């Protein structure tokens, strides 16, 4: 058997036919599960700025991956050509949050599984992943992480601020301290008690405190 015989064999030339119903069913599953991934992303997002465009991308990525896998599984020659074509694609969009990588791989995995015809695996796997992500995300949300930035005139004011935080905050940890001729600037990671932010006003009123501001904290501040 020559190389031409192998290339012209029915194995390489065979094409799996997909009916319109099969394609519509696969794309419907991809759309629904993509929307589910989008919903979980919205529920678990903990970054500074939420991007609705990224959420819509998750739905589109799931459907596009499903369509690609349907085409790949129809013919082995087409699959080899598509692998070569996709290998030259380069994406340069920056990932703002490391947590978003999970959703990108999740959308890709669901698209691959649906394209392979394993609908039940895609549904069950997505439900399990979604529940686990929500459980861990809710646990982090309950900690109420913030960063308190305080400008103090001297060390006495710094000590007064830390004493106040011991009673007004559930937890306080100094993340950064800058000392200049004009005073001291503290960046303190603060866990609130019942979302009560009134203590910021009390700290700003302390003797030697020049200013106090409270900002949300996404957990990416360096230790």
mmCIF file of the C-alpha atoms, coordinates in Angstrom:
data_MODEL
# 
_entry.id   MODEL 
# 
loop_
_atom_site.group_PDB 
_atom_site.id 
_atom_site.type_symbol 
_atom_site.label_atom_id 
_atom_site.label_alt_id 
_atom_site.label_comp_id 
_atom_site.label_asym_id 
_atom_site.label_entity_id 
_atom_site.label_seq_id 
_atom_site.pdbx_PDB_ins_code 
_atom_site.Cartn_x 
_atom_site.Cartn_y 
_atom_site.Cartn_z 
_atom_site.occupancy 
_atom_site.B_iso_or_equiv 
_atom_site.pdbx_formal_charge 
_atom_site.auth_seq_id 
_atom_site.auth_comp_id 
_atom_site.auth_asym_id 
_atom_site.auth_atom_id 
_atom_site.pdbx_PDB_model_num 
ATOM 1   C CA . UNK A 1 1   ? 0.000   0.000  0.000  1.00 0.00 ? 1   UNK A CA 1 
ATOM 2   C CA . UNK A 1 2   ? 1.457   3.331  -1.061 1.00 0.00 ? 2   UNK A CA 1 
ATOM 3   C CA . UNK A 1 3   ? 1.103   6.693  0.650  1.00 0.00 ? 3   UNK A CA 1 
ATOM 4   C CA . UNK A 1 4   ? -1.496  7.720  -1.919 1.00 0.00 ? 4   UNK A CA 1 
ATOM 5   C CA . UNK A 1 5   ? -3.539  4.630  -1.113 1.00 0.00 ? 5   UNK A CA 1 
ATOM 6   C CA . UNK A 1 6   ? -3.509  5.549  2.579  1.00 0.00 ? 6   UNK A CA 1 
ATOM 7   C CA . UNK A 1 7   ? -4.421  9.142  1.837  1.00 0.00 ? 7   UNK A CA 1 
ATOM 8   C CA . UNK A 1 8   ? -7.308  8.079  -0.383 1.00 0.00 ? 8   UNK A CA 1 
ATOM 9   C CA . UNK A 1 9   ? -8.604  5.448  2.008  1.00 0.00 ? 9   UNK A CA 1 
ATOM 10  C CA . UNK A 1 10  ? -12.182 5.605  3.177  1.00 0.00 ? 10  UNK A CA 1 
ATOM 11  C CA . UNK A 1 11  ? -10.945 6.233  6.720  1.00 0.00 ? 11  UNK A CA 1 
ATOM 12  C CA . UNK A 1 12  ? -9.534  9.619  5.771  1.00 0.00 ? 12  UNK A CA 1 
ATOM 13  C CA . UNK A 1 13  ? -12.307 10.520 3.354  1.00 0.00 ? 13  UNK A CA 1 
ATOM 14  C CA . UNK A 1 14  ? -15.218 9.522  5.583  1.00 0.00 ? 14  UNK A CA 1 
ATOM 15  C CA . UNK A 1 15  ? -17.385 12.360 6.806  1.00 0.00 ? 15  UNK A CA 1 
ATOM 16  C CA . UNK A 1 16  ? -19.838 12.088 9.680  1.00 0.00 ? 16  UNK A CA 1 
ATOM 17  C CA . UNK A 1 17  ? -23.108 13.714 8.751  1.00 0.00 ? 17  UNK A CA 1 
ATOM 18  C CA . UNK A 1 18  ? -24.857 15.942 11.290 1.00 0.00 ? 18  UNK A CA 1 
ATOM 19  C CA . UNK A 1 19  ? -28.544 16.639 10.956 1.00 0.00 ? 19  UNK A CA 1 
ATOM 20  C CA . UNK A 1 20  ? -29.955 20.100 11.523 1.00 0.00 ? 20  UNK A CA 1 
ATOM 21  C CA . UNK A 1 21  ? -31.579 18.844 14.708 1.00 0.00 ? 21  UNK A CA 1 
ATOM 22  C CA . UNK A 1 22  ? -28.250 17.606 16.090 1.00 0.00 ? 22  UNK A CA 1 
ATOM 23  C CA . UNK A 1 23  ? -26.555 20.940 15.434 1.00 0.00 ? 23  UNK A CA 1 
ATOM 24  C CA . UNK A 1 24  ? -29.415 22.960 16.922 1.00 0.00 ? 24  UNK A CA 1 
ATOM 25  C CA . UNK A 1 25  ? -29.522 20.738 20.007 1.00 0.00 ? 25  UNK A CA 1 
ATOM 26  C CA . UNK A 1 26  ? -25.776 21.055 20.585 1.00 0.00 ? 26  UNK A CA 1 
ATOM 27  C CA . UNK A 1 27  ? -25.824 24.821 20.112 1.00 0.00 ? 27  UNK A CA 1 
ATOM 28  C CA . UNK A 1 28  ? -28.839 25.144 22.431 1.00 0.00 ? 28  UNK A CA 1 
ATOM 29  C CA . UNK A 1 29  ? -27.034 23.224 25.167 1.00 0.00 ? 29  UNK A CA 1 
ATOM 30  C CA . UNK A 1 30  ? -23.930 25.347 24.596 1.00 0.00 ? 30  UNK A CA 1 
ATOM 31  C CA . UNK A 1 31  ? -25.946 28.564 24.866 1.00 0.00 ? 31  UNK A CA 1 
ATOM 32  C CA . UNK A 1 32  ? -27.723 27.484 28.056 1.00 0.00 ? 32  UNK A CA 1 
ATOM 33  C CA . UNK A 1 33  ? -24.581 26.240 29.779 1.00 0.00 ? 33  UNK A CA 1 
ATOM 34  C CA . UNK A 1 34  ? -22.663 29.291 28.576 1.00 0.00 ? 34  UNK A CA 1 
ATOM 35  C CA . UNK A 1 35  ? -25.333 31.494 30.168 1.00 0.00 ? 35  UNK A CA 1 
ATOM 36  C CA . UNK A 1 36  ? -25.013 29.406 33.335 1.00 0.00 ? 36  UNK A CA 1 
ATOM 37  C CA . UNK A 1 37  ? -21.262 30.015 33.383 1.00 0.00 ? 37  UNK A CA 1 
ATOM 38  C CA . UNK A 1 38  ? -21.955 33.738 32.877 1.00 0.00 ? 38  UNK A CA 1 
ATOM 39  C CA . UNK A 1 39  ? -24.366 33.686 35.846 1.00 0.00 ? 39  UNK A CA 1 
ATOM 40  C CA . UNK A 1 40  ? -21.809 31.992 38.094 1.00 0.00 ? 40  UNK A CA 1 
ATOM 41  C CA . UNK A 1 41  ? -19.207 34.538 36.998 1.00 0.00 ? 41  UNK A CA 1 
ATOM 42  C CA . UNK A 1 42  ? -21.500 37.403 38.036 1.00 0.00 ? 42  UNK A CA 1 
ATOM 43  C CA . UNK A 1 43  ? -22.266 35.777 41.391 1.00 0.00 ? 43  UNK A CA 1 
ATOM 44  C CA . UNK A 1 44  ? -18.647 35.038 42.251 1.00 0.00 ? 44  UNK A CA 1 
ATOM 45  C CA . UNK A 1 45  ? -16.916 38.132 40.825 1.00 0.00 ? 45  UNK A CA 1 
ATOM 46  C CA . UNK A 1 46  ? -14.828 39.856 43.493 1.00 0.00 ? 46  UNK A CA 1 
ATOM 47  C CA . UNK A 1 47  ? -12.600 42.154 41.464 1.00 0.00 ? 47  UNK A CA 1 
ATOM 48  C CA . UNK A 1 48  ? -12.615 45.930 41.452 1.00 0.00 ? 48  UNK A CA 1 
ATOM 49  C CA . UNK A 1 49  ? -14.352 46.528 38.095 1.00 0.00 ? 49  UNK A CA 1 
ATOM 50  C CA . UNK A 1 50  ? -16.905 44.080 36.690 1.00 0.00 ? 50  UNK A CA 1 
ATOM 51  C CA . UNK A 1 51  ? -16.765 43.506 32.924 1.00 0.00 ? 51  UNK A CA 1 
ATOM 52  C CA . UNK A 1 52  ? -20.055 42.478 31.317 1.00 0.00 ? 52  UNK A CA 1 
ATOM 53  C CA . UNK A 1 53  ? -18.186 42.004 28.029 1.00 0.00 ? 53  UNK A CA 1 
ATOM 54  C CA . UNK A 1 54  ? -16.136 39.198 29.537 1.00 0.00 ? 54  UNK A CA 1 
ATOM 55  C CA . UNK A 1 55  ? -19.325 37.472 30.704 1.00 0.00 ? 55  UNK A CA 1 
ATOM 56  C CA . UNK A 1 56  ? -20.815 37.634 27.207 1.00 0.00 ? 56  UNK A CA 1 
ATOM 57  C CA . UNK A 1 57  ? -17.520 36.303 25.859 1.00 0.00 ? 57  UNK A CA 1 
ATOM 58  C CA . UNK A 1 58  ? -17.971 33.185 28.003 1.00 0.00 ? 58  UNK A CA 1 
ATOM 59  C CA . UNK A 1 59  ? -21.293 32.433 26.288 1.00 0.00 ? 59  UNK A CA 1 
ATOM 60  C CA . UNK A 1 60  ? -19.826 33.013 22.839 1.00 0.00 ? 60  UNK A CA 1 
ATOM 61  C CA . UNK A 1 61  ? -16.708 30.980 23.615 1.00 0.00 ? 61  UNK A CA 1 
ATOM 62  C CA . UNK A 1 62  ? -18.806 27.999 24.708 1.00 0.00 ? 62  UNK A CA 1 
ATOM 63  C CA . UNK A 1 63  ? -20.879 28.067 21.510 1.00 0.00 ? 63  UNK A CA 1 
ATOM 64  C CA . UNK A 1 64  ? -17.921 28.628 19.180 1.00 0.00 ? 64  UNK A CA 1 
ATOM 65  C CA . UNK A 1 65  ? -15.969 25.773 20.776 1.00 0.00 ? 65  UNK A CA 1 
ATOM 66  C CA . UNK A 1 66  ? -18.985 23.491 20.378 1.00 0.00 ? 66  UNK A CA 1 
ATOM 67  C CA . UNK A 1 67  ? -19.237 24.370 16.687 1.00 0.00 ? 67  UNK A CA 1 
ATOM 68  C CA . UNK A 1 68  ? -15.517 23.756 16.169 1.00 0.00 ? 68  UNK A CA 1 
ATOM 69  C CA . UNK A 1 69  ? -15.651 20.341 17.857 1.00 0.00 ? 69  UNK A CA 1 
ATOM 70  C CA . UNK A 1 70  ? -18.687 19.345 15.796 1.00 0.00 ? 70  UNK A CA 1 
ATOM 71  C CA . UNK A 1 71  ? -16.712 20.134 12.663 1.00 0.00 ? 71  UNK A CA 1 
ATOM 72  C CA . UNK A 1 72  ? -13.566 18.400 13.914 1.00 0.00 ? 72  UNK A CA 1 
ATOM 73  C CA . UNK A 1 73  ? -15.374 15.174 14.797 1.00 0.00 ? 73  UNK A CA 1 
ATOM 74  C CA . UNK A 1 74  ? -16.986 15.005 11.346 1.00 0.00 ? 74  UNK A CA 1 
ATOM 75  C CA . UNK A 1 75  ? -13.771 14.333 9.420  1.00 0.00 ? 75  UNK A CA 1 
ATOM 76  C CA . UNK A 1 76  ? -10.194 13.465 10.430 1.00 0.00 ? 76  UNK A CA 1 
ATOM 77  C CA . UNK A 1 77  ? -8.623  15.485 7.601  1.00 0.00 ? 77  UNK A CA 1 
ATOM 78  C CA . UNK A 1 78  ? -10.637 18.532 8.582  1.00 0.00 ? 78  UNK A CA 1 
ATOM 79  C CA . UNK A 1 79  ? -9.604  18.066 12.201 1.00 0.00 ? 79  UNK A CA 1 
ATOM 80  C CA . UNK A 1 80  ? -5.903  18.027 11.292 1.00 0.00 ? 80  UNK A CA 1 
ATOM 81  C CA . UNK A 1 81  ? -6.275  21.140 9.166  1.00 0.00 ? 81  UNK A CA 1 
ATOM 82  C CA . UNK A 1 82  ? -8.203  22.962 11.864 1.00 0.00 ? 82  UNK A CA 1 
ATOM 83  C CA . UNK A 1 83  ? -5.587  22.107 14.487 1.00 0.00 ? 83  UNK A CA 1 
ATOM 84  C CA . UNK A 1 84  ? -2.927  23.591 12.238 1.00 0.00 ? 84  UNK A CA 1 
ATOM 85  C CA . UNK A 1 85  ? -4.989  26.711 11.591 1.00 0.00 ? 85  UNK A CA 1 
ATOM 86  C CA . UNK A 1 86  ? -5.772  27.306 15.265 1.00 0.00 ? 86  UNK A CA 1 
ATOM 87  C CA . UNK A 1 87  ? -2.140  26.791 16.265 1.00 0.00 ? 87  UNK A CA 1 
ATOM 88  C CA . UNK A 1 88  ? -1.159  30.093 14.631 1.00 0.00 ? 88  UNK A CA 1 
ATOM 89  C CA . UNK A 1 89  ? -3.786  32.117 16.510 1.00 0.00 ? 89  UNK A CA 1 
ATOM 90  C CA . UNK A 1 90  ? -2.391  34.353 19.237 1.00 0.00 ? 90  UNK A CA 1 
ATOM 91  C CA . UNK A 1 91  ? -4.512  36.114 21.838 1.00 0.00 ? 91  UNK A CA 1 
ATOM 92  C CA . UNK A 1 92  ? -3.049  39.198 23.494 1.00 0.00 ? 92  UNK A CA 1 
ATOM 93  C CA . UNK A 1 93  ? -5.989  40.273 25.652 1.00 0.00 ? 93  UNK A CA 1 
ATOM 94  C CA . UNK A 1 94  ? -4.827  40.665 29.246 1.00 0.00 ? 94  UNK A CA 1 
ATOM 95  C CA . UNK A 1 95  ? -6.583  38.719 31.994 1.00 0.00 ? 95  UNK A CA 1 
ATOM 96  C CA . UNK A 1 96  ? -7.433  41.257 34.689 1.00 0.00 ? 96  UNK A CA 1 
ATOM 97  C CA . UNK A 1 97  ? -8.219  38.705 37.402 1.00 0.00 ? 97  UNK A CA 1 
ATOM 98  C CA . UNK A 1 98  ? -6.546  35.266 37.790 1.00 0.00 ? 98  UNK A CA 1 
ATOM 99  C CA . UNK A 1 99  ? -9.961  33.901 38.744 1.00 0.00 ? 99  UNK A CA 1 
ATOM 100 C CA . UNK A 1 100 ? -11.178 34.594 35.189 1.00 0.00 ? 100 UNK A CA 1 
ATOM 101 C CA . UNK A 1 101 ? -8.872  31.873 33.838 1.00 0.00 ? 101 UNK A CA 1 
ATOM 102 C CA . UNK A 1 102 ? -11.095 29.279 35.534 1.00 0.00 ? 102 UNK A CA 1 
ATOM 103 C CA . UNK A 1 103 ? -14.132 30.502 33.602 1.00 0.00 ? 103 UNK A CA 1 
ATOM 104 C CA . UNK A 1 104 ? -12.271 30.576 30.291 1.00 0.00 ? 104 UNK A CA 1 
ATOM 105 C CA . UNK A 1 105 ? -11.174 26.946 30.677 1.00 0.00 ? 105 UNK A CA 1 
ATOM 106 C CA . UNK A 1 106 ? -14.636 26.035 31.947 1.00 0.00 ? 106 UNK A CA 1 
ATOM 107 C CA . UNK A 1 107 ? -16.289 27.482 28.844 1.00 0.00 ? 107 UNK A CA 1 
ATOM 108 C CA . UNK A 1 108 ? -13.784 25.720 26.582 1.00 0.00 ? 108 UNK A CA 1 
ATOM 109 C CA . UNK A 1 109 ? -14.255 22.390 28.378 1.00 0.00 ? 109 UNK A CA 1 
ATOM 110 C CA . UNK A 1 110 ? -18.046 22.596 28.179 1.00 0.00 ? 110 UNK A CA 1 
ATOM 111 C CA . UNK A 1 111 ? -17.873 23.405 24.469 1.00 0.00 ? 111 UNK A CA 1 
ATOM 112 C CA . UNK A 1 112 ? -15.588 20.435 23.840 1.00 0.00 ? 112 UNK A CA 1 
ATOM 113 C CA . UNK A 1 113 ? -17.756 18.030 25.833 1.00 0.00 ? 113 UNK A CA 1 
ATOM 114 C CA . UNK A 1 114 ? -20.983 19.173 24.150 1.00 0.00 ? 114 UNK A CA 1 
ATOM 115 C CA . UNK A 1 115 ? -19.359 19.002 20.723 1.00 0.00 ? 115 UNK A CA 1 
ATOM 116 C CA . UNK A 1 116 ? -18.363 15.416 21.500 1.00 0.00 ? 116 UNK A CA 1 
ATOM 117 C CA . UNK A 1 117 ? -22.014 14.609 22.228 1.00 0.00 ? 117 UNK A CA 1 
ATOM 118 C CA . UNK A 1 118 ? -21.675 14.082 25.991 1.00 0.00 ? 118 UNK A CA 1 
ATOM 119 C CA . UNK A 1 119 ? -24.481 16.409 27.065 1.00 0.00 ? 119 UNK A CA 1 
ATOM 120 C CA . UNK A 1 120 ? -25.111 14.843 30.459 1.00 0.00 ? 120 UNK A CA 1 
ATOM 121 C CA . UNK A 1 121 ? -21.446 15.122 31.419 1.00 0.00 ? 121 UNK A CA 1 
ATOM 122 C CA . UNK A 1 122 ? -21.459 18.801 30.470 1.00 0.00 ? 122 UNK A CA 1 
ATOM 123 C CA . UNK A 1 123 ? -24.576 19.519 32.552 1.00 0.00 ? 123 UNK A CA 1 
ATOM 124 C CA . UNK A 1 124 ? -23.554 17.553 35.640 1.00 0.00 ? 124 UNK A CA 1 
ATOM 125 C CA . UNK A 1 125 ? -19.978 18.817 35.540 1.00 0.00 ? 125 UNK A CA 1 
ATOM 126 C CA . UNK A 1 126 ? -21.101 22.444 35.160 1.00 0.00 ? 126 UNK A CA 1 
ATOM 127 C CA . UNK A 1 127 ? -23.510 22.170 38.085 1.00 0.00 ? 127 UNK A CA 1 
ATOM 128 C CA . UNK A 1 128 ? -20.816 20.705 40.329 1.00 0.00 ? 128 UNK A CA 1 
ATOM 129 C CA . UNK A 1 129 ? -18.262 23.357 39.348 1.00 0.00 ? 129 UNK A CA 1 
ATOM 130 C CA . UNK A 1 130 ? -20.808 26.154 39.773 1.00 0.00 ? 130 UNK A CA 1 
ATOM 131 C CA . UNK A 1 131 ? -21.850 25.020 43.255 1.00 0.00 ? 131 UNK A CA 1 
ATOM 132 C CA . UNK A 1 132 ? -18.249 24.696 44.433 1.00 0.00 ? 132 UNK A CA 1 
ATOM 133 C CA . UNK A 1 133 ? -17.302 28.142 43.103 1.00 0.00 ? 133 UNK A CA 1 
ATOM 134 C CA . UNK A 1 134 ? -20.317 29.778 44.747 1.00 0.00 ? 134 UNK A CA 1 
ATOM 135 C CA . UNK A 1 135 ? -19.594 28.112 48.097 1.00 0.00 ? 135 UNK A CA 1 
ATOM 136 C CA . UNK A 1 136 ? -15.981 29.278 48.168 1.00 0.00 ? 136 UNK A CA 1 
ATOM 137 C CA . UNK A 1 137 ? -16.832 32.730 46.802 1.00 0.00 ? 137 UNK A CA 1 
ATOM 138 C CA . UNK A 1 138 ? -19.550 33.289 49.419 1.00 0.00 ? 138 UNK A CA 1 
ATOM 139 C CA . UNK A 1 139 ? -17.103 32.340 52.107 1.00 0.00 ? 139 UNK A CA 1 
ATOM 140 C CA . UNK A 1 140 ? -14.675 35.026 50.903 1.00 0.00 ? 140 UNK A CA 1 
ATOM 141 C CA . UNK A 1 141 ? -17.439 37.620 50.500 1.00 0.00 ? 141 UNK A CA 1 
ATOM 142 C CA . UNK A 1 142 ? -18.440 37.104 54.120 1.00 0.00 ? 142 UNK A CA 1 
ATOM 143 C CA . UNK A 1 143 ? -15.001 38.277 55.239 1.00 0.00 ? 143 UNK A CA 1 
ATOM 144 C CA . UNK A 1 144 ? -15.623 41.862 53.957 1.00 0.00 ? 144 UNK A CA 1 
ATOM 145 C CA . UNK A 1 145 ? -12.029 42.740 52.966 1.00 0.00 ? 145 UNK A CA 1 
ATOM 146 C CA . UNK A 1 146 ? -11.178 46.448 52.792 1.00 0.00 ? 146 UNK A CA 1 
ATOM 147 C CA . UNK A 1 147 ? -8.062  48.591 52.831 1.00 0.00 ? 147 UNK A CA 1 
ATOM 148 C CA . UNK A 1 148 ? -7.949  51.485 55.287 1.00 0.00 ? 148 UNK A CA 1 
ATOM 149 C CA . UNK A 1 149 ? -5.473  54.227 54.338 1.00 0.00 ? 149 UNK A CA 1 
ATOM 150 C CA . UNK A 1 150 ? -4.625  56.574 57.222 1.00 0.00 ? 150 UNK A CA 1 
ATOM 151 C CA . UNK A 1 151 ? -2.269  59.551 57.250 1.00 0.00 ? 151 UNK A CA 1 
ATOM 152 C CA . UNK A 1 152 ? -0.839  60.219 60.733 1.00 0.00 ? 152 UNK A CA 1 
ATOM 153 C CA . UNK A 1 153 ? 1.310   63.046 61.996 1.00 0.00 ? 153 UNK A CA 1 
ATOM 154 C CA . UNK A 1 154 ? 3.383   60.931 64.386 1.00 0.00 ? 154 UNK A CA 1 
ATOM 155 C CA . UNK A 1 155 ? 3.762   57.585 66.135 1.00 0.00 ? 155 UNK A CA 1 
ATOM 156 C CA . UNK A 1 156 ? 1.252   58.469 68.867 1.00 0.00 ? 156 UNK A CA 1 
ATOM 157 C CA . UNK A 1 157 ? -1.470  58.940 66.276 1.00 0.00 ? 157 UNK A CA 1 
ATOM 158 C CA . UNK A 1 158 ? -0.487  55.627 64.669 1.00 0.00 ? 158 UNK A CA 1 
ATOM 159 C CA . UNK A 1 159 ? -0.837  53.834 68.006 1.00 0.00 ? 159 UNK A CA 1 
ATOM 160 C CA . UNK A 1 160 ? -4.239  55.454 68.581 1.00 0.00 ? 160 UNK A CA 1 
ATOM 161 C CA . UNK A 1 161 ? -5.449  54.267 65.166 1.00 0.00 ? 161 UNK A CA 1 
ATOM 162 C CA . UNK A 1 162 ? -4.387  50.670 65.818 1.00 0.00 ? 162 UNK A CA 1 
ATOM 163 C CA . UNK A 1 163 ? -6.021  50.688 69.260 1.00 0.00 ? 163 UNK A CA 1 
ATOM 164 C CA . UNK A 1 164 ? -9.256  51.914 67.721 1.00 0.00 ? 164 UNK A CA 1 
ATOM 165 C CA . UNK A 1 165 ? -9.168  49.161 65.085 1.00 0.00 ? 165 UNK A CA 1 
ATOM 166 C CA . UNK A 1 166 ? -8.797  46.475 67.759 1.00 0.00 ? 166 UNK A CA 1 
ATOM 167 C CA . UNK A 1 167 ? -12.305 47.267 68.996 1.00 0.00 ? 167 UNK A CA 1 
ATOM 168 C CA . UNK A 1 168 ? -14.060 48.569 65.854 1.00 0.00 ? 168 UNK A CA 1 
ATOM 169 C CA . UNK A 1 169 ? -12.907 45.961 63.301 1.00 0.00 ? 169 UNK A CA 1 
ATOM 170 C CA . UNK A 1 170 ? -13.123 42.188 63.326 1.00 0.00 ? 170 UNK A CA 1 
ATOM 171 C CA . UNK A 1 171 ? -9.538  41.938 62.086 1.00 0.00 ? 171 UNK A CA 1 
ATOM 172 C CA . UNK A 1 172 ? -6.836  44.452 61.180 1.00 0.00 ? 172 UNK A CA 1 
ATOM 173 C CA . UNK A 1 173 ? -3.435  43.776 59.629 1.00 0.00 ? 173 UNK A CA 1 
ATOM 174 C CA . UNK A 1 174 ? -0.904  46.354 58.496 1.00 0.00 ? 174 UNK A CA 1 
ATOM 175 C CA . UNK A 1 175 ? -0.076  45.750 54.833 1.00 0.00 ? 175 UNK A CA 1 
ATOM 176 C CA . UNK A 1 176 ? 2.149   48.782 54.203 1.00 0.00 ? 176 UNK A CA 1 
ATOM 177 C CA . UNK A 1 177 ? 3.694   51.630 56.179 1.00 0.00 ? 177 UNK A CA 1 
ATOM 178 C CA . UNK A 1 178 ? 5.328   54.707 54.668 1.00 0.00 ? 178 UNK A CA 1 
ATOM 179 C CA . UNK A 1 179 ? 7.291   57.163 56.825 1.00 0.00 ? 179 UNK A CA 1 
ATOM 180 C CA . UNK A 1 180 ? 8.070   60.624 55.433 1.00 0.00 ? 180 UNK A CA 1 
ATOM 181 C CA . UNK A 1 181 ? 9.116   63.946 56.999 1.00 0.00 ? 181 UNK A CA 1 
ATOM 182 C CA . UNK A 1 182 ? 5.454   64.975 56.770 1.00 0.00 ? 182 UNK A CA 1 
ATOM 183 C CA . UNK A 1 183 ? 4.175   62.003 58.774 1.00 0.00 ? 183 UNK A CA 1 
ATOM 184 C CA . UNK A 1 184 ? 3.203   58.341 58.525 1.00 0.00 ? 184 UNK A CA 1 
ATOM 185 C CA . UNK A 1 185 ? 0.874   56.660 56.029 1.00 0.00 ? 185 UNK A CA 1 
ATOM 186 C CA . UNK A 1 186 ? -0.634  53.291 56.963 1.00 0.00 ? 186 UNK A CA 1 
ATOM 187 C CA . UNK A 1 187 ? -2.375  50.795 54.684 1.00 0.00 ? 187 UNK A CA 1 
ATOM 188 C CA . UNK A 1 188 ? -4.305  48.360 56.845 1.00 0.00 ? 188 UNK A CA 1 
ATOM 189 C CA . UNK A 1 189 ? -6.297  45.336 55.681 1.00 0.00 ? 189 UNK A CA 1 
ATOM 190 C CA . UNK A 1 190 ? -9.550  45.491 57.614 1.00 0.00 ? 190 UNK A CA 1 
ATOM 191 C CA . UNK A 1 191 ? -12.352 42.974 58.073 1.00 0.00 ? 191 UNK A CA 1 
ATOM 192 C CA . UNK A 1 192 ? -15.544 44.775 59.054 1.00 0.00 ? 192 UNK A CA 1 
ATOM 193 C CA . UNK A 1 193 ? -18.151 43.919 61.649 1.00 0.00 ? 193 UNK A CA 1 
ATOM 194 C CA . UNK A 1 194 ? -21.595 43.740 60.012 1.00 0.00 ? 194 UNK A CA 1 
ATOM 195 C CA . UNK A 1 195 ? -20.594 46.183 57.239 1.00 0.00 ? 195 UNK A CA 1 
ATOM 196 C CA . UNK A 1 196 ? -20.299 49.011 59.787 1.00 0.00 ? 196 UNK A CA 1 
ATOM 197 C CA . UNK A 1 197 ? -18.023 51.720 58.366 1.00 0.00 ? 197 UNK A CA 1 
ATOM 198 C CA . UNK A 1 198 ? -18.750 54.371 60.981 1.00 0.00 ? 198 UNK A CA 1 
ATOM 199 C CA . UNK A 1 199 ? -15.385 53.709 62.618 1.00 0.00 ? 199 UNK A CA 1 
ATOM 200 C CA . UNK A 1 200 ? -13.654 55.530 59.737 1.00 0.00 ? 200 UNK A CA 1 
ATOM 201 C CA . UNK A 1 201 ? -15.179 58.805 60.925 1.00 0.00 ? 201 UNK A CA 1 
ATOM 202 C CA . UNK A 1 202 ? -14.018 58.106 64.487 1.00 0.00 ? 202 UNK A CA 1 
ATOM 203 C CA . UNK A 1 203 ? -10.480 57.382 63.288 1.00 0.00 ? 203 UNK A CA 1 
ATOM 204 C CA . UNK A 1 204 ? -10.392 60.571 61.201 1.00 0.00 ? 204 UNK A CA 1 
ATOM 205 C CA . UNK A 1 205 ? -11.359 62.539 64.326 1.00 0.00 ? 205 UNK A CA 1 
ATOM 206 C CA . UNK A 1 206 ? -8.438  61.204 66.405 1.00 0.00 ? 206 UNK A CA 1 
ATOM 207 C CA . UNK A 1 207 ? -5.709  63.642 67.396 1.00 0.00 ? 207 UNK A CA 1 
ATOM 208 C CA . UNK A 1 208 ? -2.811  63.573 64.940 1.00 0.00 ? 208 UNK A CA 1 
ATOM 209 C CA . UNK A 1 209 ? -4.789  61.874 62.145 1.00 0.00 ? 209 UNK A CA 1 
ATOM 210 C CA . UNK A 1 210 ? -4.702  63.942 58.965 1.00 0.00 ? 210 UNK A CA 1 
ATOM 211 C CA . UNK A 1 211 ? -6.987  61.803 56.817 1.00 0.00 ? 211 UNK A CA 1 
ATOM 212 C CA . UNK A 1 212 ? -8.624  58.360 56.667 1.00 0.00 ? 212 UNK A CA 1 
ATOM 213 C CA . UNK A 1 213 ? -10.130 56.586 53.664 1.00 0.00 ? 213 UNK A CA 1 
ATOM 214 C CA . UNK A 1 214 ? -11.637 53.136 53.201 1.00 0.00 ? 214 UNK A CA 1 
ATOM 215 C CA . UNK A 1 215 ? -11.519 51.326 49.839 1.00 0.00 ? 215 UNK A CA 1 
ATOM 216 C CA . UNK A 1 216 ? -12.584 47.904 48.657 1.00 0.00 ? 216 UNK A CA 1 
ATOM 217 C CA . UNK A 1 217 ? -9.907  45.232 48.579 1.00 0.00 ? 217 UNK A CA 1 
ATOM 218 C CA . UNK A 1 218 ? -9.908  42.356 46.070 1.00 0.00 ? 218 UNK A CA 1 
ATOM 219 C CA . UNK A 1 219 ? -7.361  40.212 47.882 1.00 0.00 ? 219 UNK A CA 1 
ATOM 220 C CA . UNK A 1 220 ? -4.489  40.856 45.444 1.00 0.00 ? 220 UNK A CA 1 
ATOM 221 C CA . UNK A 1 221 ? -2.503  43.191 47.710 1.00 0.00 ? 221 UNK A CA 1 
ATOM 222 C CA . UNK A 1 222 ? 1.017   41.897 48.254 1.00 0.00 ? 222 UNK A CA 1 
ATOM 223 C CA . UNK A 1 223 ? 1.908   40.607 51.678 1.00 0.00 ? 223 UNK A CA 1 
# 
